């Protein structure tokens, strides 16, 4: 069975680390009254093309037995004592809100039926006990009964480490940062279409590394759409469901010219830019046209380390982007974006930068204009360092798939001849569809 080049390196290490990470998460479901375990990611070190990076794995299925359960009425918590000596605390209100009975939950959709307006947020507990089949049974003051499976509760432990492990399981937030030494993970197009294990390896690499190269597709239009169908559906934009990157007279996009394209993300002029991009080479240029990519998250980390003031500027000031023209239909777009988006924990989650569509309108106080340009210049200079840029040449049929929220991509100028007109076909998807398919594939492959 085929696995991508990256997965051959990373997955064995990830599998070896799974049980250790799980034990760490489960120990974090601590004894009542003891201090919480210090924050930890539950990660293991793996080697990626000579660079030491962080990897993590999903929680495996395990069986856990409960020794005792009791209600802490004053704190409004249910305390579960596990056979391994650990303890977990669950708020009364959370347990009542998440009752799994048919009256409260639509099992066929795994959706809550219980209305918030019917929920007593100050509820107590009448009876709580461990059943003979290792479940927690709770009788509420209105005599409604809720029953919770031990495994279901264990995965939803409220300790810091257990919550962190669950979020990693759901979203795969950890990334493998890289520079010019990266050998782009490679997959076989036909195997990705045919085999779930190959498709899962492809999407895991796409999420972790940010870019995967697919070989073996016919050099003809239609295959980026076929690849998208393996996931779900295409993202329609003003350039169509798919779009053709070719020299065009009176081009409505700088990509449709033969000049150099500076490193950029696509479509920051949309408030919700596409998360994933596919590009297939139908016909390469006669000369030049090599593709370039950088890891925007890694470059942002370097900027924060080398120039914290510039990083703060690009994560706080909003910049205007615009895009105007006619293609699938006519359009006149405007948006406001931070060049570097971070989440509540300060982790970089998205890069929004396209020099071609950065608007001349700059909605900043005049005294912030020079600091903004200084900060942006610092970031671009880091991206353009030779040690940070990966350059590759696409051959007919090759498809590159990459994270448009993370990677910045560009192209060297090229020369076309009448008999060798450069032609790429592109398409977009959103990360919601990609992550949905990844979770489904992971579930089916791990059965």
N, C-alpha and C positions, 0 to 999 in steps of 0.2 A: 504494500500500500504506500502510495506516495505521500511524503510530507515536504513542506517547503524547506529550503536550505536553512532558514532561521530556526524553524521548529525542530529540526534535527538536533540543533545545538541546545536550544532553550528548554524544550518540553521535558526531556529526561530530568534535568535539574529541578524544574518546577514540580514534577511528580514526586521527586525525592523529598522536596521541602513541604509537601502538603500535610503530612501527618504532624510534623513539628509545629507548623503554623496553626493547625487546628487545635492541638493541645494547648498552645499558648493562648488562643482565643478562649478556649473553654475554661482554662484556669482563671481567666479574668472574670468569670462569673463567680465572684469571690465570696468568702465567708462574711456574713453580716458583722459589721463593726470593725473589720480590718480595712486598712487603707487600700485604695485602688491601685492596681498595677500601674507602673509608669507607662505613658503613651508609647506604643510600639507599632510598627507597621506589619509585623509578621512576615518579613521579606527574606529572601535568600539571595545570595550573590551568584550570578551566572556570568559567563564570558560571552561577549558579543563582539566578534571581529576585533579581538584584541583590546576591547574596552570593558572595564568592569562596570556593570550596570545592575539595576535592581529588577528582580522578577518576583511574581507572586502567583498563587494558584487558588482555584476555587476550593471551598470546603467539601471534603468527601462525605459520603453518607456514613454515619456512625450510629450506634445504638447506645442510648444513655438511660440509666435507671435512676429513679428517684427514691431517696431514703425516707424523706419526710417533707411535709408541706404545712405551713401555718399562716394565719392572717395576723398581720401587725396592724391592729385597728387604728392606733394613734397615728401611725405614719401613712395609713391607707395603702399598704403594700402587702402582697403575697410573697412569702419567702419560700423558695424551693431549695431543699438540701439534696444534693446529688450523691450517688453512691461513691463517687471518686473524692468526696469531701468538699467539693466546691459548693457555693451557694449563689443563687440568682434572686433578684428582687424585681417584681412586676407590679406596677401601680394598679389599684382596683379599677380606676376609670379606663385604663388601656385594655385590661382584660374584658371588661363589660363591652367596650366599643368593638372589640374584635372577636366576640363570640362567634363560633363556627357552626352553630346550629342552623337548620334550614330556615328558621324564622328570621334570623339575623344576617345570613350570608347566602347569596345565590351561588351555589357551588359550581354550576355549569359555566359561570363567567368569572368565578373567584372574585365576586364583587360584593360590597357591603349593601345590605338591604336596610339595616337599622338606621333610622334617621337621627341626625344630630339633635333635633328638637325633642326626640323621645328619650334622649340619654340623660340620666341623672349624674351630673359631673361630681357630685358629692356622695355617691353611692357607697354603702358599706358592704359587708359580706356576712351572710348568715352561717354558712357551712362551707368549709374547704377541706378536701381530703384527696389522698392518692387512691385510685381505684385498683382493683386486682389486675387489670391489664395495663398498668403503668401509665395512667393518665391522671391529670388534675381535674377534679370535679368541683365546681363552685355553685352553691345555691345563693342567689341574690335575695335582697329583702322583699322583692315582689314575687319570690318563689320561682323565678325563671332560673333554669339550670344551664350552665356552660361547661363543656368538657374540652380539655386541651391536651393534645398529644405531646409527649415528652420531647420528641425531636423538634416539633414545631416551636415549642417554648425555648429550647436550648439555642436554636439558631437566632432567636430574637432577644437574647440576653442583652441587658442595657449597659453592660460594662463598656468602657472605651475601646478595648481591644477587640471585643466581639462585634461591636458596631462597625469598627473599622474593617474587620474581615468581611462582614456582610456587604458593606458598600463596595469593597473591591470585587467580591463575587458578582454583584449586580452590574457594576459599571466599568470594571477593568480600568481604573483611573491611573495606575502606575504605568509609566512610559519608559522605553529604552532610548536614552539620548545618544546621539551619534554625531560624527563629523565626517571629514572627507575620506576616512578610512573605511567607511561603511561599504560592505558588499550587499547590494540591495537584495532582499529575500526574493526568491524566484519560485513561481508555481507553474503548473501545466494547465493551460486553459481548458482542455477537454476533461481532465480529471476533476477540476473544480466544478464543472457542469455536471459531472456524472457521479461523483463520490462525496458523500457527506463529510468524511474525515478530511479529505483534501480541501473542501470548502471551508470547514472549520479552521484548519491550519492557516489558510489564506486570510480569513477575517481576523484571527488572533494576531497574526503578523501585522495586518493593516492597522489594528488598534494599538498595538504595543510599539511598533517601529514607525508606523505612519506611511509606509510606502511598500508596495509589493509589485513585482514585475511578472506578468503572465506571458508565456510563450506557447506557440502551437495553434493560434487562431488563424483562420484564413485572412488574407490581406484584402478584405472587402468590407463595405459598409454593413452595418447591422449587428455587429458582434458586441459592441458596447451595450446595446439594448438587450441582447440575449444574456449577457453577463449580469446585467441589472435585474433581469427576471429571476435569476438564481437567488436574489436577495428579496425582491418584492416588486418595486416599481420605480420608474425614473422620476426625477424632479423636473417639472416643467418650468422653464424660465422664459424671459423675453427673447432668448436666442433659440427657443424650440425645445423639444424633448431630447433631441441630439443636435449637434451642430458641427459644421465642417470648417476646419482650420485650413484655409487656403489663401493665397494672394487674391485680393478682391479689389476691383476698381471702386474708388470712393468708399473705402473700408469703414464700417461702423464700429470697428474695434481694432486697437493696435496689434492684436494677435493675428489679424488678417493682412499683415504686411510682412515684408521679408527682413525688417530691421531687428536689431537686438531687443529682446524683452527683458527688462530688469526683474529681479526677484520680487514676487508679489503673491498675494492670495487672490482668488477669484471672487468677484461680486461683493466687495464691501459696501457697494452702493445699495444693496438690499439690507433691510434691517435684520433679516434672518438668512445669512449667506448659506449656500449649499455646504454640507459637511464633508462630502466625499466626491472626488472627481475621477473619472475614467478617461483615458486618452489612448486611442489606437492609431498606430502608424499604418496608413494605407500605402503611402509612397513617400520615402524620405527625399530630402533635398539633394540636388546634384553635388553641392558643396556646402559644408557648414550645417547650421541648424541643430547642433548638439543641445541636449536638455540639461538644465542645472537645477538642483534642489538643495535647500538647507533646512535644518531642523529649527523651526522658529521658536519652539519652546526652549531648546538648548541655548539658542542665541539670546533669548530673553534672560535666561539664568546667568549667562556670561555678562550681559549688560548690568544686571542687578549687582553682580559681584564687583565689576570693574568701575561702574558709574551709577551708584544708587540714586543719585539725584535725577539722572536721565530716566532711569527705570520708573521712578515715582511720577515723573512728568507724563510718560507715555501710558501709564496705568490710571491716570487721573483726568487728563484733559481730553475732551471730545473733539474729533476732527470731522469735517464735512466731506462726504463723497457724493459724486454725481455720475450719472450715465444717461445719455440721451441718444436716440436713434430710432431706426425701424428695422425689424427683422421678422420674428414670428408675428409680432404686431408692433405698433409704434410705442415708444416708452420715454418717460422723463422721470428718472429716479433721483431721489435725494435721501441721504441717511446721515446719521451722526454716530460715530464709533470711536472708542478708545483704540489706539494702535495695539495695545496689549491688554487683554481682558484677564482679570484674576478673580478667583472666587473668594468666599468669606474667609478662607484660611490663607489667602495670599498666593495660592497655587495658580500658575498660568493655565488658562483653559481655552484661549482663543487668540489668534493673531488676525488683525484686520488692517491690511496694508496693500494698496495698489497705487503706485505713484501716478499712473496714467489717469485714474479716475478720482484722485484726491482733488477736491474742489478748490478753486481760487477763493471762494468764500471760506473765511476762517473765523468762526464765531468765538474769538478769544479777546480778552482785554489786551490792549496794545502792548503792555509791559510783559505779557506772557508769550508773545510771538517769537522773540529771539530765543528764549529758553526752549520753546517747543522745537524750533528748527535745530537747535544744538543737540537736543535729545534724540530726535529722529535721525540726524546725521550719525550720531554715535552708534545707534542700533544698526543702521544700514552698513556702516563701515565694518562692524563685527560680522554681519552676514556675508559680506563680500571678501572676507579673508580667505585665501586659497585653502587653508587648513580646515575650513568649515564647509566648503562647497563640494558636493558630489556631482560629477559630470558623467553623462551616459549618452549613448547614441542608439536611437531606436531603429530597428530593422522592420521590413514589411511584415505585418501581422502582429507585432509586439503590442501588448497592452500594458500601460502603467496605471496603477490604481493608487491613489494617495489621499491623505487627510488634508482637506482644504482649510480646516481650522488651525492646523499646526504647521504644515510645510509651506514654504514659499518656493515657488518654481519660476524658472525663467528659460530663456532660449538664446543661443548665440545667433547672430545674423546668418543668413544663408543665401545661396544662389540657386535659382531654379532654371531649368531649361525647358523648352517646349515639350520634349518627350519625357521629362522627369519633374513635373510640377509637384512640389511638396504638398502632401494632403494627410491631415490627421482628422479623425472623428472623435468628438468628445461628448460626454454626458455627465450629469450630476445625480447624486442621491443625497438624502439626509441621514444623519447619524442615527436618528430614531429607527429607521427601517433597517439599517445595517446592524445595529445592536440587537434589535428584535430577532433577526435571522441568526445572529451569532448565538444568542441564548437558546434558541430552538435547536440549532445544530449541536450545541454543547450537551443539551439534555438528551438528544437522540443518540449521539456518539457514546456517551458515558453509560448508557443503559447496559 
